[in-house]
Amino acid sequence: MNPPVGVFDGWYKDTYTYDPTANKVDLTCNFIIVGWVRKLTYYRDVLSQPIVRIRDSNTAGESIFSLHVVATGAVTKPDGTTMTPTTLEGTPFAIANGACFKFIGQYGVSCDVYYFGPAAQAFVGMWTHTYSGDIEDKQYILRIKTMGPCDTLMVPYPTGSRPAGLNVVQVAGGLRVNPASRTLAN
């Protein structure tokens, strides 16, 4: 989004860079709103475990991060409990740095979503729309209300084949993704 004129001119700026350096980063998208920069990076250096990373360097204060996931069934929350969203609104709950959500994919691709940032509030809602008479589109929506910079990683895998030992942890200089033991630099 890059409005050309008016009061919003200069508020929004987005740039896209294709940079296939050593097969580690395919696409970087910088979306900039005054005081807030979002950087999206796709890593495919380990083809069996691609990663989507969204980095928000928010200096403007409170922000709400929304991620749409084509999922079904129960979602595993960071505390290990499960819930199945049925409405767009959800009941907020507290999450901490390193929180992990597990989604079961509708079309054979499930994912874990990891949040790294200040303590925050989150909820998972569900949006659905029926069109052409009988075709239903359903998405789960993860929303995180945070204060300050954060990193979110989406690690997909074939449904029913979650890699043993899959986790993401903060280490000096970045985030380490296991079981591949690779570090994504800050």
Secondary structure, DSSP 8 states (H G I E B T S, - for coil): ----SSTTTTTEEEEEEE--GGGT-SEEEEEEETTEEEEEEEE-SSTTS-EEEEEE---SSEEEEEEEE-EEEEEE-TTS-EE---SS----EEE-TTEEEEEEETTSEEEEEEEESSSEEEEEEEEEEEETTTEEEEEEEEEEEEES-EEEEEEEEETT---TT-EEEEETTEEEEETTTEEEE-
